[in-house]
Amino acid sequence: MRRHLIVLVLVALTLAGCQGKPQRPACPAGKVCFEFGLDVEPATLDPHKANLVSEGWVIGDLMEGLTTEAADSTPIPGGATSWETTPDGLTWTFHLRRNARWSDGVPVTAEDYIFGLQRVLDPKTASIYAYLVYVIKGGQAISDGKAAPATLGARALDPYTLQLTLEHPAPYLPELLKHQSFYPAPKHVVERYGDGWVTPGRYVSNGAYKLVAWRLGDHIQLAKNPMYYDAAHVCLDRVDYFATPDDIAAERRVQRGELDATRAFQSNRIAHLKAVMPAYVHTHTALATAYLSLNTHDVKAFQDLRVRRALSESIDRDFMARKLLRAGQVPAYAFVPPGTANYAYGARTVWADKSFTARQAEAKGLLVAAGFTRAHPLKLEIKTTTNSESILLTQAIQADWRAVGVDVSIVQNDGPIAFAAYANRDFQVGFMSWYADFNDPMTFLGLLKSDTGAQNYGDYNNPAYDALLAQADHEPDAVRRGQILARAEQTLLSDEGVLPVYYVVARALVNPRISGWVDNAEHWHRTRWLCMKG
């Protein structure tokens, strides 16, 4: 015991002596290396199995779809140089880059894109994002195991011409195609190694970088891909992604020069950060909503609208956004965040205009009416990630719910474990954020369709809601479509099908030596656009 104490003291003294000295990986002479902090350790680098935002950051450096993100995250040509669509909006033809190569030198062809689409829809892949590809004709039938992959509305007119036939018009398709679910897959490698193709030494990519190493719990190392069609304009020779779930530790690593940037910082430290390192602080209104999901499938109490409403209206969103977070977050009384394109705003929770005191009183009455009293309280467990901010916020929700008579406990899991639990319905209440996969209200509203699958974490199911989304899908007029979607959101909110908490503010710390970082609502910053000043 005493020996262990001596060892711990020596370690502590060693660490204290190292304070202020950058512990940055050595960069080869003449090369430019970028060190980046991710808030959550990726669970996979397979584009067709990924779910976490942190995974999307790394995969987006390795892989590229038909369209890709500009520095400001707007869609630009990626694997396709151009495209056209028929007047009815149902058939899209993409002309691929003839100089595109996988990192092993093999040409990227239309068959690789078709193979990727079929793979994400294959029930054996169990992709949590398969529902996004339902927009392509036959996609849902394949995902449901009712049709063969070859029936998908995707054809190679020749090796460098891809034709996609859609189930319904989707003018937002160039936005959607940026998403990893539409990335091609190297057929020649996947067929050889199966799911094991995503490990270092086997991973073949078509993006600006290639995978060099992945040390779980430490870092992922990427190197510039010399086969990339635009490699001559990629500034950074090496990118290291470090898992840094502790926001304050990540902040200090940026201060010491160990990291060049992080994709987040602890929100309530913004005043301190602006005082000590103002040039590093980046904030931007995000297309993202933090919300609670209630497991209506397994928790009988959540099948009662009175209980769902009591829980939603008893949360003090104003206190959380303005007193706890303090970085410009806005209390959310709807699910689709401001700034989302192609939308007619107006949907709100039915109790949004009531005072918090009145809402608390109503919540107590609703719980009693549902059979939950002081003698027989509703008992719940909130599951959240170990992120310090998430813990702080769930503790605030815990206090709000206890104030109306609910017995609440909190369980903390690492990010990948928490989201795996959500997907497997191993939770009662989940706290999470949804970042737009593309700039359109369907990225939010489609999440709650009854056939979405795993990411409809609470298993919300309302045929009237589904019917409105289907109607919107087949409405060619953009204004009328936006109005239909707003009616759908009002249906969702009146059902308390999701409990929105606040609208997210994208936050990052970026060393001022880095150029090319453009703040944007989608909070994607592909490193192919970044450079580093001497």
Secondary structure as UniProt FT lines:
FT   HELIX           2..18
FT   TURN            19..20
FT   TURN            29..30
FT   STRAND          33..38
FT   TURN            47..49
FT   HELIX           53..62
FT   STRAND          67..69
FT   TURN            71..72
FT   STRAND          75..77
FT   STRAND          80..85
FT   TURN            87..88
FT   STRAND          91..96
FT   TURN            98..99
FT   TURN            103..104
FT   HELIX           110..121
FT   TURN            123..125
FT   TURN            128..129
FT   HELIX           130..135
FT   TURN            137..138
FT   HELIX           139..143
FT   TURN            144..145
FT   HELIX           149..151
FT   STRAND          154..158
FT   TURN            159..160
FT   STRAND          161..166
FT   TURN            171..172
FT   HELIX           173..176
FT   TURN            177..178
FT   HELIX           180..182
FT   HELIX           187..193
FT   HELIX           194..198
FT   TURN            200..202
FT   STRAND          209..215
FT   TURN            216..218
FT   STRAND          219..224
FT   TURN            226..227
FT   TURN            229..230
FT   HELIX           231..233
FT   STRAND          238..243
FT   HELIX           247..255
FT   TURN            256..257
FT   STRAND          261..262
FT   HELIX           267..269
FT   HELIX           270..276
FT   HELIX           278..280
FT   STRAND          281..294
FT   TURN            296..298
FT   HELIX           300..303
FT   HELIX           305..313
FT   HELIX           317..319
FT   HELIX           320..325
FT   STRAND          330..331
FT   TURN            338..339
FT   TURN            350..353
FT   HELIX           356..369
FT   TURN            370..371
FT   STRAND          379..385
FT   HELIX           388..403
FT   TURN            404..405
FT   STRAND          407..413
FT   HELIX           415..423
FT   TURN            424..425
FT   STRAND          429..435
FT   HELIX           442..445
FT   HELIX           446..448
FT   TURN            450..451
FT   TURN            454..455
FT   TURN            457..458
FT   HELIX           463..473
FT   HELIX           478..494
FT   TURN            495..496
FT   STRAND          499..510
FT   TURN            512..513
FT   STRAND          514..515
FT   TURN            521..522
FT   HELIX           527..529
FT   STRAND          531..532
//
